[in-house]
Amino acid sequence: MSVLVITGGYGLDGSTGLVAKAIVGRINSRGVECDVFRNDLYPLPLVGAPGCWDSESVSDYRNKVESSEGYVLLTPEYHGTMSSTMKLQLDWLGKEQVGGKAFALVSMLGGVSNTSSLNHMRHVVRWLGGWCTPEQVAIPGGRSYLSDDEISDEGLSERLDNVLDSLTRAMKNLGN
């Protein structure tokens, strides 16, 4: 089994990147392969832009997604929704790549916890024919709960573990 973390942040230096690294470590510790799609290394063109349909980055991204059995969508929340980077990455996918596969949802918020971006990602995944775990986690307060590439708040850390456990169970049950 393999999981692909798709992050709506840019690169691995920001808050979402720190959480992405923590997720990779936690999934690997469960005996499951895990990788992060690096949108800073493989930028995707806007859908419909000249030449976009022949983009090597799009082809590589879709192949990486298609070869994975499960996904963690991890986005910062901007103006009550997922980042434009996350939306662009989801726009390049179809049922051929992700239909019937399991998704876990995680959001990073600069302020108080809410579920707006999580709900929007869940909605898009449903349109793509994917299956979202019932558990999800919103990490509020920006970096205030992050320390040394880990989540320092015990309750949030436990919730993230529950989400990842649910993802790995779903992957086994769905047989992907």
Phi and psi in degrees as a GROMACS rama.xvg file:
@    title "Ramachandran Plot"
@    xaxis  label "Phi"
@    yaxis  label "Psi"
@TYPE xy
-143.177  145.686  SER-2
-119.384  139.458  VAL-3
-113.774  125.805  LEU-4
-89.3769  122.358  VAL-5
-109.401  114.051  ILE-6
-109.372  136.027  THR-7
-85.1058  1.20569  GLY-8
-86.6667  171.763  GLY-9
-108.089  109.501  TYR-10
81.7332  -167.221  GLY-11
-116.182  11.0389  LEU-12
-88.7211  -26.4036  ASP-13
-81.1973  -174.082  GLY-14
-59.1328  -44.1283  SER-15
-65.7487  -34.2835  THR-16
-64.5758  -39.8553  GLY-17
-63.3357  -42.8544  LEU-18
-68.8561  -36.8546  VAL-19
-58.8951  -43.0567  ALA-20
-64.0178  -39.5793  LYS-21
-63.8971  -40.6265  ALA-22
-63.352  -44.8744  ILE-23
-57.1658  -47.2912  VAL-24
-60.6524  -42.9791  GLY-25
-68.0774  -40.1719  ARG-26
-70.059  -42.2467  ILE-27
-59.2434  -36.9217  ASN-28
-67.5716  -15.3589  SER-29
-90.6258  5.84415  ARG-30
78.8622  21.7069  GLY-31
-116.276  134.483  VAL-32
-65.6404  142.681  GLU-33
-147.273  139.383  CYS-34
-139.831  162.478  ASP-35
-114.599  131.13  VAL-36
-74.5958  122.251  PHE-37
-93.8874  93.2555  ARG-38
-70.1052  -13.8984  ASN-39
-77.9627  -27.4201  ASP-40
-92.0685  -26.7753  LEU-41
-129.633  70.1324  TYR-42
-64.1082  136.449  PRO-43
-94.6243  138.081  LEU-44
-74.8209  162.897  PRO-45
-64.1148  140.891  LEU-46
-62.6283  126.271  VAL-47
94.4899  -8.10627  GLY-48
-67.65  151  ALA-49
-53.0442  130.265  PRO-50
80.1268  -1.87691  GLY-51
-62.971  -33.9144  CYS-52
-70.0782  -17.5337  TRP-53
-106.527  12.2964  ASP-54
-66.5341  129.172  SER-55
-66.3059  -35.3006  GLU-56
-62.4927  -42.0614  SER-57
-64.655  -44.5065  VAL-58
-61.6626  -45.6222  SER-59
-62.499  -43.2665  ASP-60
-61.4252  -51.0498  TYR-61
-61.118  -39.343  ARG-62
-64.5434  -41.9207  ASN-63
-63.6373  -42.0746  LYS-64
-65.4415  -47.1233  VAL-65
-62.3393  -32.4749  GLU-66
-82.7559  -4.02595  SER-67
-94.6641  149.476  SER-68
-95.7693  -18.5329  GLU-69
-152.136  165.876  GLY-70
-142.617  147.267  TYR-71
-115.388  119.105  VAL-72
-93.5164  123.366  LEU-73
-130.003  114.172  LEU-74
-133.569  146.696  THR-75
-73.8788  153.489  PRO-76
-101.193  124.709  GLU-77
-120.98  124.974  TYR-78
52.2261  40.1399  HIS-79
81.7816  13.7175  GLY-80
-151.497  179.432  THR-81
-66.001  161.874  MET-82
-69.4901  159.307  SER-83
-64.8345  -30.1932  SER-84
-63.5069  -44.7097  THR-85
-63.004  -45.6909  MET-86
-61.9125  -41.1986  LYS-87
-61.7707  -43.8594  LEU-88
-62.5969  -39.8932  GLN-89
-69.6812  -35.1557  LEU-90
-63.3084  -26.0513  ASP-91
-82.2804  -2.21674  TRP-92
-103.9  157.33  LEU-93
-139.338  177.764  GLY-94
-59.6351  -27.0742  LYS-95
-60.9757  -34.6515  GLU-96
-89.0717  -38.3234  GLN-97
-125.369  -4.17247  VAL-98
-56.9655  131.098  GLY-99
78.3031  3.19738  GLY-100
-100.559  161.166  LYS-101
-91.6607  142.076  ALA-102
-128.454  142.338  PHE-103
-114.73  146.364  ALA-104
-120.158  131.752  LEU-105
-138.173  136.632  VAL-106
-128.139  153.301  SER-107
-115.766  130.477  MET-108
-123.852  142.403  LEU-109
-75.754  -24.5027  GLY-110
-118.495  -137.406  GLY-111
-73.3972  157.052  VAL-112
-71.001  137.097  SER-113
-154.051  177.595  ASN-114
-117.575  14.524  THR-115
-56.9615  -53.8042  SER-116
-66.3785  -35.5161  SER-117
-62.4676  -43.6022  LEU-118
-63.8711  -39.6008  ASN-119
-66.9049  -41.3292  HIS-120
-65.0386  -41.4993  MET-121
-58.5744  -41.2671  ARG-122
-62.2532  -46.3024  HIS-123
-65.6498  -42.8833  VAL-124
-59.7215  -40.2338  VAL-125
-60.5651  -41.8073  ARG-126
-65.3317  -28.4888  TRP-127
-83.5527  -2.22688  LEU-128
81.1711  12.9784  GLY-129
-85.5103  172.197  GLY-130
-123.095  120.628  TRP-131
-92.9886  140.966  CYS-132
-63.4115  148.279  THR-133
-67.1521  -29.7093  PRO-134
-80.235  146.58  GLU-135
-153.206  165.874  GLN-136
-142.588  135.447  VAL-137
-112.391  125.323  ALA-138
-103.366  107.915  ILE-139
-84.8088  170.443  PRO-140
76.4678  21.4082  GLY-141
58.8225  -127.118  GLY-142
-85.1308  1.73403  ARG-143
-63.0993  -20.2033  SER-144
-107.751  12.6697  TYR-145
-112.109  138.171  LEU-146
-152.259  125.579  SER-147
51.1743  51.0841  ASP-148
61.5734  25.3058  ASP-149
-139.579  164.472  GLU-150
-89.7089  119.981  ILE-151
-83.5632  -20.6246  SER-152
-80.9911  122.012  ASP-153
-60.5162  -41.9984  GLU-154
-64.7049  -44.4016  GLY-155
-66.5946  -38.7435  LEU-156
-61.8193  -43.6222  SER-157
-65.6017  -39.6591  GLU-158
-63.7094  -40.6664  ARG-159
-62.5557  -43.0599  LEU-160
-59.6034  -41.8925  ASP-161
-61.8201  -40.1917  ASN-162
-63.4428  -44.3858  VAL-163
-69.7265  -36.5198  LEU-164
-62.1  -42.4039  ASP-165
-62.7839  -40.0301  SER-166
-62.129  -48.1722  LEU-167
-66.2131  -36.4108  THR-168
-63.8341  -44.0271  ARG-169
-62.6205  -40.8669  ALA-170
-60.2816  -43.7217  MET-171
-64.8265  -44  LYS-172
-68.0249  -34.8182  ASN-173
-80.013  -15.0712  LEU-174
69.9142  26.2416  GLY-175
